[in-house]
Amino acid sequence: MTRKLSVFVAAVLALAACTEQPELGDALSSFDSAGVAIIEYTALPESAADLPIPAQPSLQLGVVEGDPAQEFEFVASATRLADGTVVIADAGASELRAFGPNGELRWTAGREGEGPGEYRNIEWVRRHGDSRAVYDRALGRLTVLGLDGALIRTVNLRPAPGGLRPHVLAVRPDGSMIVRAQQMVTPNIAPGVHKPVGFIALYSSSGELADSVVSVGGREWALTVVDGRRLLAAHIFGREGLAAASPQAIHIADSDRLEVQSFAVDGELRRVLRVAQPASPVTQADIDAYRELRLARESDESRHPRIRREIDAAPFPETHPHLRQLYTDRAGRLWLEEYRRPWETQSRFDVFDADGIFVGRALLPDGERLLEAGPGFVLTRRVDDLGVHYVRLYEWQEVEQVTRISGT
């Protein structure tokens, strides 16, 4: 166990011994011969309190019609600044828009194109010190903006070894970047289920590969032959290698296990977090529900027989994954999004602090997706039945909780 974790556990045990606050969970903590902290939860208790996300947002941005600044084409990302400003990346409009705490437009930046300050496919916007960092997946480019949205610099990332396109996960204070590079799957593979390989790397502030850090798998794909055609599609209920990063840490997991490995940025393994939980089996009812979902999404009924044949030919795993995605928040906490079936619409998270200590659960309003989290707030995206995009800010007062850990 790391010294920081040991001190934390000792303090928690001492506090728990003299309080009557509810117990939030039991974990076994140990360390291996290399000094890696191992935190194993036998279960996450059902009695643990959810994070108190309010029923109503304190701020909503987005309109069906009216204020043009709040008519979004496709909200890809949003970030909240220290002064309460919310910066939204509208990938459909290739534009950044900053709104004050009362919803007033403060500045806009960007347009479609490939020149400096222009975008093709904005993936995310985040705080970067006193600046804003914007990543464009299509261009493989990082753009840094000032407080008022003015362009400071752009960085074009060089391809990773093997020609893999880099994808920025986090920007460090010195401008260097934590990057994921993933192998692509092509239709010339053999029939069956395939999982491409990839890795996490450090890139310099000038966009050059500096060092490979750790390997990580990609998303499973399945190639089937239907009616003499080779069909390549994401593996239904398939697994995926997950990764999240902050400027100080890298977290990776495979969605079929409730286990997250946390590394320092130099690739040193620092912690393994495990939760014992049985996998949910893939049932015939799940397959039938998936088939009905696919058919409902296809308005041309003449295509329904082909869709049925494709699903009948598709391989299905025996169990569902455990995880859907990993996120890190401003406090270095890790948000583990539970896997949800394709027809399920509510996002649930198990939240752990920077030391791997279980904080509680977070349940987002139905149909909303997490854009950013921080102590006492979440930013979400909601898309209504008309396809209108909204960004919602939920705020609450955080209360320090007590977690008991059993050492071994």
PyMOL commands that set and color helices and strands:
alter all, ss='L'
color gray80, all
select helices_A, chain A and resi 3-17+68-70+161-163+284-297+301-313
alter helices_A, ss='H'
color red, helices_A
select strands_A, chain A and resi 26-31+37-43+59-61+75-80+86-90+95-99+105-109+111-112+118-119+122-128+131-136+141-145+151-156+166-171+177-182+192-194+197-203+209-217+221-226+229-234+241-245+249-254+259-264+269-275+323-328+334-338+348-352+358-363+368-374+377-383+389-395+406-407
alter strands_A, ss='S'
color yellow, strands_A
deselect
rebuild
show_as cartoon
